[in-house]
Amino acid sequence: MSLASFLGACAGPPLYPRATPSAPAPVTRHLAEITVHAVHTGWVRCKEAHRTLSGPESLRLVAIAAGSRWTAPMPMFVYVIEHPEGVFVVDAGLSEETLAEWPEGDVGNRFFYKHFLDFRFAPEQRIDRRLIELGIAPERIRGIVLSHRHADHSDAIAYLPAPAIIYVGERDWPNHRGSRRSGWPSGRAPTLVGDDGPALGAFPSSHPLTQDGRVAIVPLPGHSPGHLGLLVRTTAGDIVFGGDAAFSADQVATRTLAGIVEEPTMAARTLDILARHAGSNRSFLLFAHDPAGVTRFLADEPTTFR
């Protein structure tokens, strides 16, 4: 898929009347022995106060509830990394179950997801089906790194079967604020990742996933207590898959917190670490809802901060 067609598809049509626009085809960049795919798994809109903190942090939910401005449709990316030692996936995206009724015992989350988030998702956009488009059988996946357990990042986990190992931040298990409390695949306990591994670049700890050390989980806490990222070292530079640590590289540059942040102090520290790493290493920061970051990555334009 060309860069121009990718940009046009990500802009997408207005989401009125209510409809699910088609998702662009996955885009791919080959970097010697490592290949990276950005896989579009649907769309989401949220309140502007959700994307960008408005007013005191203690009143963030009030600001979201009272806000009348919605964002433009944002893509929901799942990233797929093909490495000589295996295939790794960052997040899992939505599933049909996301759009169904939430459990009665999860009243707060059900209300928030139904009233303050606007998902547009079609079954053919589910990650296992998109992997087949790429010629990757889901059974080839060696590891799935869940940045956190919000629905748009984790709901399709059951469709990515064993033997893939599921990695979850230690402080995000068994639940964190906003995580879906049902739908976890039976019999597949996650591998919990803490912050006790060796430092890597600007990151205070890491959890290597490959023998060559080029693929490693790094902590990005704040959006959720145990939020994880993935660092992949390539011939073009470091790629940091940042989940919802920020909505865009611009938020990292300006140190702007999102409106939904569980631990603001840690979230601000994570933004500092991301900026420091990109300042010291040729890097590409790729977030779950940032098409501009994917565009720059495809064009080999590293993330820089002035």
C-alpha positions in Angstrom: 0.0 0.0 0.0 1.4 3.4 -0.9 2.1 6.1 1.6 -0.4 8.5 -0.1 -3.2 5.9 0.0 -2.4 5.1 3.6 -2.8 8.7 4.6 -6.0 9.1 2.7 -7.5 6.0 4.2 -6.5 6.9 7.8 -8.2 10.3 7.4 -11.3 8.4 6.6 -14.8 9.7 6.0 -16.8 11.5 8.7 -18.4 8.8 10.9 -21.9 10.1 10.3 -24.4 8.5 9.8 -23.3 5.7 12.1 -21.2 3.3 10.0 -18.0 1.3 10.2 -15.6 2.6 7.5 -13.3 0.1 5.9 -9.8 -0.2 7.4 -6.7 0.4 5.3 -4.6 -2.6 4.4 -1.7 -3.4 6.7 1.4 -1.4 5.9 4.9 -3.0 6.0 8.5 -1.9 6.4 11.3 -4.4 5.9 14.5 -3.7 7.9 17.1 -6.4 7.1 16.1 -9.4 9.1 13.2 -7.7 10.9 9.9 -6.8 9.3 7.3 -4.5 10.9 3.6 -4.3 10.1 1.2 -1.6 11.2 -2.2 -3.3 11.2 -5.3 -1.2 11.3 -8.0 -2.9 13.5 -10.8 -0.3 13.5 -11.5 3.2 14.6 -12.3 5.0 17.8 -13.4 8.5 18.8 -13.2 9.9 22.3 -13.8 13.2 24.0 -11.0 15.8 23.5 -10.7 15.9 27.3 -9.9 12.2 27.2 -7.1 12.6 24.7 -5.6 15.8 26.3 -5.8 16.6 30.0 -8.1 19.5 30.6 -7.9 21.2 34.0 -6.9 19.6 37.2 -6.1 15.9 37.1 -8.5 15.2 39.9 -11.4 16.4 37.8 -10.5 14.6 34.6 -13.6 12.4 34.6 -15.8 15.5 35.1 -14.1 17.2 32.2 -14.7 14.2 30.0 -18.3 13.8 31.0 -19.0 17.6 30.5 -17.1 17.9 27.3 -19.0 18.3 24.1 -16.0 18.1 21.7 -15.1 14.8 20.2 -11.9 13.9 18.4 -11.7 13.0 14.8 -11.7 9.2 14.2 -8.4 7.7 15.3 -7.1 4.3 14.0 -6.5 1.5 16.4 -3.1 -0.1 15.4 -1.8 -3.5 16.3 1.9 -3.9 15.5 3.3 -7.1 14.2 7.1 -7.8 14.3 8.6 -10.6 12.3 12.0 -11.5 13.7 14.2 -14.5 12.9 13.3 -16.0 16.3 9.6 -15.6 15.9 6.6 -13.3 15.4 5.7 -10.8 18.1 2.5 -8.8 18.4 1.9 -5.6 20.3 -1.7 -5.5 21.6 -4.6 -7.5 20.2 -7.3 -4.9 19.3 -11.1 -5.2 19.5 -13.3 -8.2 18.9 -17.1 -8.6 18.3 -17.5 -9.0 22.1 -16.4 -5.4 22.7 -19.6 -4.2 21.1 -21.8 -6.6 23.0 -23.2 -6.0 26.5 -20.7 -5.7 29.3 -21.1 -7.9 32.4 -23.7 -6.6 34.8 -21.1 -6.5 37.6 -18.9 -4.1 35.6 -21.3 -1.1 35.8 -18.8 1.7 35.8 -16.8 0.4 32.8 -19.9 -0.4 30.9 -21.2 3.1 31.3 -17.9 4.7 30.3 -17.3 2.6 27.2 -20.9 3.1 26.0 -21.1 6.8 26.5 -17.6 8.3 26.3 -16.0 6.1 23.6 -17.2 5.6 20.0 -15.8 2.4 18.5 -16.2 1.5 14.8 -15.2 -2.0 14.2 -16.2 -4.8 11.7 -15.5 -8.5 12.2 -13.1 -8.6 9.2 -10.9 -6.0 11.0 -10.2 -8.5 13.9 -6.5 -9.1 14.3 -6.5 -12.9 13.5 -8.2 -12.2 10.2 -5.8 -9.3 9.4 -2.8 -11.6 10.1 -4.1 -14.0 7.5 -4.1 -11.1 5.0 -0.4 -10.8 5.8 0.2 -14.5 5.3 0.9 -15.0 9.0 -0.9 -17.8 10.6 -1.9 -16.9 14.2 -0.2 -20.1 15.4 3.2 -18.6 14.3 3.0 -15.9 17.0 5.6 -16.4 19.7 4.7 -13.6 22.0 1.8 -11.1 22.5 2.7 -7.9 24.5 -0.4 -6.3 25.9 0.5 -2.7 26.6 -2.5 -2.6 29.0 -5.9 -4.2 29.3 -8.3 -1.6 27.9 -10.8 -3.1 25.5 -9.3 -1.7 22.3 -5.9 -3.2 23.2 -6.8 -6.6 24.5 -10.3 -7.8 23.6 -9.2 -10.1 20.7 -6.6 -11.9 22.8 -8.6 -15.1 22.7 -8.3 -15.2 18.9 -4.5 -15.3 19.1 -4.1 -18.9 20.2 -1.4 -20.8 22.0 1.6 -21.4 21.9 1.9 -17.6 22.0 2.9 -16.3 25.4 0.8 -13.4 26.6 2.8 -10.7 28.4 1.0 -8.4 30.9 2.4 -5.7 33.2 2.7 -7.1 36.7 0.8 -4.2 38.2 -2.0 -4.5 35.6 -3.0 -8.0 36.7 -5.6 -9.2 37.3 -7.3 -5.9 36.6 -6.7 -2.2 36.4 -9.0 0.8 36.0 -11.0 0.4 32.8 -9.9 -3.1 32.0 -12.5 -5.6 30.8 -13.1 -8.1 33.6 -14.3 -10.9 31.3 -13.2 -12.5 28.1 -9.8 -13.6 29.2 -8.9 -16.9 27.4 -9.4 -19.9 29.7 -6.3 -21.8 30.7 -3.9 -19.2 29.4 -2.3 -17.4 32.4 -0.2 -14.4 31.4 3.5 -14.0 31.9 3.7 -11.0 34.3 6.5 -8.5 33.6 7.8 -6.3 36.4 10.5 -3.7 36.4 13.5 -5.7 37.7 15.3 -6.5 34.4 18.4 -4.8 33.0 18.4 -1.2 31.9 18.1 -0.6 28.1 18.9 2.8 26.6 16.9 5.4 28.6 14.6 2.7 30.0 15.3 1.7 33.6 14.5 -1.9 33.1 13.8 -4.4 30.3 12.6 -7.9 29.6 14.3 -9.4 26.5 12.2 -11.6 24.3 14.8 -12.8 21.9 18.3 -14.3 22.3 19.9 -11.5 20.3 18.4 -8.9 22.6 16.9 -6.9 19.7 13.3 -7.3 20.9 12.6 -6.4 24.5 9.7 -5.3 26.7 10.2 -2.0 28.4 8.1 -0.4 31.2 5.9 2.6 30.3 3.8 3.1 33.4 1.3 5.8 34.0 -1.7 5.3 31.6 -2.1 2.1 33.6 0.1 1.1 36.5 1.8 -1.7 34.6 1.7 -0.3 31.1 4.2 -2.0 28.8 6.0 -1.0 25.6 8.2 -2.9 23.2 11.6 -1.8 22.0 12.9 -3.3 18.7 16.5 -2.5 17.7 16.8 -2.5 13.8 19.2 -1.4 11.2 17.2 1.9 10.8 17.2 2.6 14.5 15.2 1.8 17.6 11.4 1.3 17.2 9.5 1.9 20.5 5.9 0.7 20.4 4.3 2.8 23.0 0.6 1.7 23.3 -1.3 4.5 25.0 1.7 6.0 26.9 0.8 9.0 24.7 -1.7 9.7 21.9 1.1 11.1 19.7 4.8 12.1 19.6 3.6 15.7 19.9 2.4 14.9 23.4 5.8 13.5 24.3 7.5 16.7 22.9 5.2 19.0 25.0 5.0 16.6 27.9 1.2 16.8 27.7 -0.6 14.1 29.7 -3.7 12.5 28.3 -7.0 12.9 30.2 -7.1 9.2 31.1 -4.1 8.5 33.2 -4.1 6.3 36.3 -0.8 7.5 37.7 0.0 11.0 36.5 3.5 11.2 38.2 4.6 8.0 36.5 3.0 9.0 33.2 5.0 12.3 33.2 8.1 10.3 34.0 7.4 8.0 31.1 7.1 10.9 28.7 10.5 12.1 29.9 12.1 8.7 29.4 10.6 8.4 25.8 12.0 11.8 24.9 15.4 11.0 26.4 15.6 7.8 24.6 14.7 9.3 21.2 17.2 12.1 21.9 20.0 9.7 22.4 19.2 7.0 19.9 17.8 7.2 16.3 14.3 6.2 17.2 10.7 5.9 15.9 7.9 6.3 18.5 4.8 4.4 17.4 1.6 4.7 19.4 -1.7 2.9 19.1 -3.7 5.8 17.8 -1.2 7.9 16.0 -1.2 7.6 12.1 1.4 10.4 11.8 3.9 8.3 13.7 3.4 5.4 11.3 3.7 7.8 8.3 7.0 9.1 9.5 8.2 5.6 10.2 7.4 4.5 6.6 9.2 7.5 5.3 12.3 6.8 7.5 11.8 10.0 9.5 12.9 9.4 13.0 11.2 11.0 16.0 13.0 14.1 17.0 12.4 16.8 19.6 13.7 20.3 19.4 
